[in-house]
Amino acid sequence: MLADSPLDLSGDGIEQRAVFERMMTTRPLPDDVTTTSGTLGGVPGLEIITTDTRSDAVLLWFHGGWCTMGSPRAGAALSSDVARRTGAKVVSVDYRLAPEHPYPAALQDARAAHRALLDGGVSPHDVAIVGESAGGGLVVSTLASLAEEGLPQPAAAVLFSPWTDLTLSGESMTSKVGIDPAFVPEKVRVRVADYLGEADPGDPAISPIFADLTGLPPLLIQAGSYEILLDDSVRPAARAAAADVPVGLEVTPGVPMSSRRSRPFSTRATPRSTRSPASWRHTCR
């Protein structure tokens, strides 16, 4: 999808944000999807339900877009599909984007949204945090910060092709060049610079591949074998396992990250169920 698009990842961030938004919102959402704009902890967001929403479960969703583009509406085709499969409600966070709002703005918004969800009476056992690409890295950074402060964790987290290393040091960042049809490291570095500002890319809060993952909830990580970000999934899975975190890693052969924006996810990651996300722990065993 992205390989044949007008998106230039190394172009002006604000201009390319508009291009990406048009690309991702061209098709209307399915008729069974209802979206409602709102705020959570002072952060804008989008509530997404389908006619299959049957439970108290909430999926706190962090969209992708290399920290500089994307929105809850741009990711709604994906998030509504997951909502439909799980019977859960999605609350997708419209966190602040770089370059106007570099680190730590996005992480602050993610933390504020999670805190407000719990303050509003939602049990942590009824929450799963889901993220794709940059949103997946934001999920891990959020969970690690909660663990460091001894705050309640959600029941589970699901990461779709997470971006967890802004130093771009993963082996797949070079070995998958020419195989990944959409992304190359030279263009990704432009977006890294937008997000960092004056910060250190090796800071564990920015690149959670370097964070202490002890105490995280069960994780399910999905990636494609053609991604330059493949190691951004494989290495966190190994580090989580070493920290005694229940973790499941699924790598689909021959799949680039961009294809996941338009293809259904594994039902193992998104069980069609009205059970609480607490039951998702079984997917990581």
Legacy VTK file of the C-alpha trace (Angstrom):
# vtk DataFile Version 3.0
C-alpha trace
ASCII
DATASET POLYDATA
POINTS 285 float
0.000 0.000 0.000
2.598 2.596 1.064
5.131 1.445 -1.530
2.956 2.720 -4.388
1.724 5.835 -2.601
2.629 9.523 -2.964
3.981 9.530 0.603
7.604 10.666 0.901
8.790 9.670 4.355
11.765 12.021 4.149
9.743 14.987 2.935
8.449 17.898 4.976
6.818 16.339 8.005
3.732 18.518 8.083
3.132 18.243 4.331
3.555 14.469 4.399
1.205 14.252 7.371
-1.564 15.634 5.171
-0.661 13.191 2.389
-0.777 10.278 4.806
-4.103 11.392 6.262
-5.686 11.571 2.805
-4.318 8.148 1.908
-5.610 6.494 5.044
-9.062 8.084 5.097
-10.038 7.774 1.433
-12.262 4.771 2.041
-15.259 5.156 4.338
-15.418 3.002 7.423
-17.746 -0.018 7.370
-21.393 0.640 8.146
-21.177 -1.211 11.460
-18.586 1.234 12.849
-19.486 4.248 14.979
-16.903 6.863 15.958
-17.262 9.563 18.597
-14.724 12.323 19.231
-13.853 13.213 22.801
-11.026 13.821 25.248
-9.321 11.642 27.812
-7.166 13.292 30.419
-7.188 16.446 28.312
-5.935 14.531 25.270
-8.139 14.350 22.164
-9.221 10.930 21.028
-11.725 8.873 19.131
-14.032 6.239 20.596
-14.677 3.448 18.134
-17.323 0.772 18.527
-18.984 -1.692 16.217
-22.283 -3.513 16.351
-20.290 -6.393 17.858
-19.212 -4.364 20.909
-20.571 -6.448 23.769
-18.244 -6.120 26.730
-16.701 -3.693 29.199
-13.287 -4.303 27.671
-11.410 -1.230 26.429
-8.570 -1.204 23.924
-6.467 1.900 24.500
-5.031 2.432 21.031
-1.894 4.302 19.938
-1.789 4.819 16.173
1.286 4.607 13.955
2.985 7.191 11.777
6.675 7.523 12.784
5.732 9.975 15.568
5.066 12.705 12.985
1.876 11.677 11.201
-1.214 9.547 11.624
-4.361 10.024 13.662
-7.129 7.971 15.268
-9.219 8.413 12.122
-6.328 7.400 9.849
-5.957 4.204 11.868
-9.660 3.533 12.304
-9.925 0.870 9.611
-7.439 -1.185 11.604
-8.665 -0.381 15.076
-12.318 -0.945 14.184
-11.436 -4.361 12.754
-9.757 -5.269 16.030
-12.766 -3.911 17.923
-15.044 -6.093 15.835
-12.941 -9.203 16.448
-12.715 -8.692 20.196
-16.128 -7.222 20.956
-14.284 -4.438 22.785
-14.473 -0.658 22.600
-11.467 1.168 21.176
-10.310 4.479 22.606
-7.743 5.784 20.136
-5.469 8.533 21.451
-4.713 11.566 19.282
-1.340 12.192 20.891
0.742 15.212 19.919
3.037 14.834 16.935
6.526 16.007 16.038
8.089 18.207 14.811
5.766 20.704 16.502
5.703 18.571 19.645
8.892 16.485 19.998
9.633 14.035 22.811
8.294 13.774 25.497
4.910 15.120 24.319
3.580 11.838 22.890
4.588 9.841 25.959
3.042 12.431 28.249
-0.227 12.185 26.322
-0.170 8.387 26.404
0.371 8.399 30.155
-2.371 10.994 30.676
-4.886 9.012 28.628
-4.156 5.790 30.495
-4.386 7.496 33.865
-7.696 9.168 32.946
-9.141 5.858 31.780
-8.482 4.297 35.184
-9.533 7.426 37.066
-12.831 7.194 35.198
-13.544 3.856 36.836
-12.300 1.385 34.239
-10.567 -1.569 35.868
-7.006 -2.286 34.697
-8.178 -5.873 34.195
-10.549 -4.630 31.499
-7.880 -2.724 29.575
-5.481 -3.824 26.874
-3.131 -1.320 25.263
-2.618 -1.743 21.531
-0.155 0.049 19.286
1.101 -0.083 15.737
4.521 1.013 14.506
5.465 4.186 16.432
2.377 3.615 18.560
3.717 0.180 19.436
6.931 1.696 20.737
4.846 4.202 22.664
2.975 1.317 24.280
6.218 -0.240 25.550
7.528 3.105 26.791
4.260 3.709 28.624
4.246 0.259 30.224
7.891 0.549 31.293
7.218 3.921 32.925
4.205 2.501 34.768
6.298 -0.422 36.014
9.103 1.888 37.158
6.622 3.892 39.241
4.744 0.878 40.560
1.479 1.923 38.898
-1.248 -0.480 37.703
-0.571 -2.274 34.458
-3.232 -3.167 31.908
-4.240 -6.795 31.511
-2.268 -7.213 28.296
-0.634 -5.355 25.425
-0.594 -6.083 21.710
2.066 -4.617 19.430
1.809 -4.583 15.650
5.198 -3.992 14.006
6.405 -1.777 16.868
9.122 0.843 16.418
11.152 0.392 19.583
14.665 1.483 18.597
15.159 5.056 17.409
18.917 4.497 17.261
18.092 2.303 14.249
20.645 -0.242 15.419
18.680 -3.402 14.613
20.298 -5.772 12.125
17.139 -5.823 10.010
17.499 -2.066 9.483
20.183 -2.957 6.925
19.495 -6.585 6.030
15.919 -5.862 4.918
16.799 -2.902 2.699
15.518 -3.756 -0.776
13.238 -6.388 0.720
11.022 -3.974 2.610
9.078 -2.364 -0.261
8.135 0.806 1.592
10.871 2.011 3.943
14.641 2.622 4.014
16.674 3.782 7.024
17.829 7.036 5.404
14.243 8.277 5.250
13.370 6.984 8.702
16.259 9.013 10.155
14.535 12.217 9.036
11.526 11.375 11.164
13.771 10.337 14.069
15.312 13.804 14.072
11.840 15.387 14.103
10.805 13.404 17.155
14.003 13.708 19.165
14.555 17.430 19.257
17.565 17.640 21.579
16.930 14.244 23.225
19.144 11.159 23.109
17.773 8.380 20.874
19.268 5.849 23.266
17.125 7.061 26.153
15.044 4.031 27.212
11.917 6.211 27.310
12.464 7.003 23.621
13.828 3.630 22.507
12.184 1.101 24.847
14.324 -1.701 23.451
16.786 -0.439 26.074
14.222 -0.196 28.890
13.822 -2.490 31.872
10.801 -4.615 30.932
10.413 -6.268 34.323
6.848 -6.183 35.550
5.170 -5.652 32.194
1.855 -7.387 31.443
1.637 -10.228 28.919
2.670 -9.089 25.451
1.718 -10.272 22.007
3.918 -8.948 19.201
3.236 -9.380 15.496
5.526 -8.426 12.630
6.285 -9.296 9.032
9.522 -10.875 7.845
10.049 -8.192 5.165
10.153 -5.256 7.600
13.228 -3.158 8.248
11.728 -2.955 11.751
11.684 -6.728 12.219
14.352 -6.602 14.922
12.293 -3.944 16.711
9.859 -6.791 17.390
12.251 -9.711 17.835
14.578 -8.048 20.348
11.857 -6.708 22.678
10.255 -10.147 22.683
13.563 -11.684 23.787
14.162 -9.011 26.417
10.634 -9.394 27.766
11.041 -13.163 27.998
14.344 -12.711 29.831
12.493 -10.469 32.311
9.920 -13.224 32.930
7.174 -11.400 31.028
4.764 -13.749 29.220
5.291 -12.919 25.557
4.174 -14.272 22.220
5.965 -13.338 18.994
4.434 -14.029 15.586
6.398 -13.232 12.420
4.467 -13.674 9.192
6.707 -14.717 6.274
6.789 -12.460 3.244
4.849 -9.600 4.835
5.975 -5.953 5.043
4.722 -3.624 7.738
2.681 -1.506 5.323
0.511 -4.473 4.311
-0.728 -4.744 7.888
-2.557 -1.448 7.487
-5.058 -3.107 5.163
-5.056 -6.801 6.093
-6.858 -8.467 8.994
-4.732 -9.400 11.955
-4.365 -12.849 13.360
-7.382 -13.904 15.351
-4.892 -15.183 17.913
-3.929 -11.587 18.578
-7.505 -10.383 18.479
-9.763 -13.197 19.680
-13.385 -12.751 18.727
-14.691 -12.745 22.236
-16.587 -10.658 24.736
-14.245 -11.727 27.493
-12.116 -9.264 29.439
-8.604 -8.520 28.132
-7.439 -10.394 31.219
-8.236 -13.549 29.258
-5.759 -12.450 26.575
-3.000 -13.615 28.892
-3.615 -17.092 27.461
-2.492 -15.913 24.021
0.990 -15.318 25.432
1.435 -18.742 26.967
LINES 1 286
285 0 1 2 3 4 5 6 7 8 9 10 11 12 13 14 15 16 17 18 19 20 21 22 23 24 25 26 27 28 29 30 31 32 33 34 35 36 37 38 39 40 41 42 43 44 45 46 47 48 49 50 51 52 53 54 55 56 57 58 59 60 61 62 63 64 65 66 67 68 69 70 71 72 73 74 75 76 77 78 79 80 81 82 83 84 85 86 87 88 89 90 91 92 93 94 95 96 97 98 99 100 101 102 103 104 105 106 107 108 109 110 111 112 113 114 115 116 117 118 119 120 121 122 123 124 125 126 127 128 129 130 131 132 133 134 135 136 137 138 139 140 141 142 143 144 145 146 147 148 149 150 151 152 153 154 155 156 157 158 159 160 161 162 163 164 165 166 167 168 169 170 171 172 173 174 175 176 177 178 179 180 181 182 183 184 185 186 187 188 189 190 191 192 193 194 195 196 197 198 199 200 201 202 203 204 205 206 207 208 209 210 211 212 213 214 215 216 217 218 219 220 221 222 223 224 225 226 227 228 229 230 231 232 233 234 235 236 237 238 239 240 241 242 243 244 245 246 247 248 249 250 251 252 253 254 255 256 257 258 259 260 261 262 263 264 265 266 267 268 269 270 271 272 273 274 275 276 277 278 279 280 281 282 283 284
